Amino acid sequence: TISSTARVVESIQFCVYTNDDCGDGGSTVVLDDLDSSVTSLSELYFDISTNANYGIVITFVGGDLEGSMGSIPAVGPTPTTLTTGVDQFGLRVASAISTDSPGVGVKAPFDSMASNEYLLNPGESTVIGESNGPSHVTKFTIEYAANIAPDTPSQEYSTAFEYIATGKF
C-alpha cells in the first residue's frame, strides 16, 4: 500500500498600485494642482485574495498632507462631506469588485458612506476591508480627495500611507 499526502499553505495575494493594473505598478497618488474652487480627486487600487480558512483584514494608516509652511488636515474618523474653499484631505472606498463570490467585503463605515463623503483619522490604523474565509480576487478602488482654502500656502504637500493585509490564520 502506498499513501500520499499533500498540504496547501495559507497565502495572501495583495498588490497595491496607481497605474492600470498590478503589473503596471505605480506608487504615487497625484492630486494635481489644487484649486480652492474644485475638489481634487485621484485613485489608488489594490487587488487582494486569500485561501486562509479564517480570512483576512486590510488596514491603512495615513495622515495630513504636510508642507514646510503648513498642512492640509485630514477630515477625521467620521464620514465628512467635503467643502470647496476649506483645507481638507480624506479618502473613501469608491468600489470593491470581486472576480467571483465570495470576495473581500468593505468594512463600516466605508461600506455605507455617500459618494461625496470621505474620512481619514491621522496616524490611526483603520480597517477598510475583511473576509471571514477564503476569498476570490477583489479589486478595491480608493478615492483620495483634497480641498484647499484660497489662502493655503503655495508649496508641495505630501504624506505617506501604509496598506496592510493580515491573515486571520
C-alpha positions, -999 to +999 in steps of 0.1 A: +000+000+000+013+034-010-002+065+007+002+101-005-002+133+014-003+170+004-007+203+021-019+236+009-002+265+027-023+296+036-014+326+015-024+361+007-021+378-027-020+416-022-010+442-047-013+480-043-009+502-074-019+535-091-015+526-128-038+505-149-032+472-131-010+454-107+015+445-135+019+482-144+026+492-107+028+528-096+030+541-060+021+578-061-014+592-058-012+626-076-039+651-067-027+676-094-026+713-088-051+721-060-076+749-066-098+764-039-129+762-062-127+725-070-122+693-051-092+674-064-096+636-068-072+608-075-074+570-072-053+541-058-062+504-064-054+472-047-062+436-056-065+411-027-073+374-023-066+346+001-071+309+007-068+314+045-096+295+063-104+324+086-099+352+061-080+385+061-082+420+074-070+451+054-060+482+073-044+515+064-026+543+082-022+578+068-020+614+078-023+651+069-009+664+037+023+681+050+043+710+037+071+731+051+047+761+057+017+742+070-006+713+063-039+703+047-056+684+076-072+650+074-110+652+079-110+628+109-127+595+117-162+604+109-175+604+073-175+640+061-188+658+031-160+679+017-165+716+011-146+736-015-127+765-002-117+747+031-085+728+038-095+691+038-080+657+029-096+623+030-104+591+012-132+567+006-138+532-010-152+540-044-157+503-052-148+468-043-154+443-071-148+406-068-140+383-097-163+357-081-181+351-048-170+352-020-149+384-022-134+406+004-160+429+019-158+466+027-160+474+064-180+501+082-181+530+079-167+527+044-195+503+033-222+529+038-206+562+030-222+585+004-203+591-028-193+626-016-181+615+020-145+610+030-127+601+062-091+599+074-080+596+111-044+607+110-019+582+125-046+557+134-049+522+119-082+519+102-099+487+089-110+491+054-119+455+043-122+420+057-131+384+048-141+356+071-127+328+050-111+322+016-119+349-009-116+354-046-096+384-061-113+416-051-103+449-067-106+479-043-107+514-058-097+540-032-105+576-040-084+604-024-098+639-022-084+673-012-096+708-009-078+740-001-087+774+011-080+805-010-051+814+013-035+779+016+003+785+012+017+777-023+041+747-019+044+710-023+024+689+001+028+651+007+021+623+030+026+585+031+001+557+035+006+521+045-019+495+034-015+462+053-032+428+047-031+405+076-042+368+076-065+356+103-047+323+105 
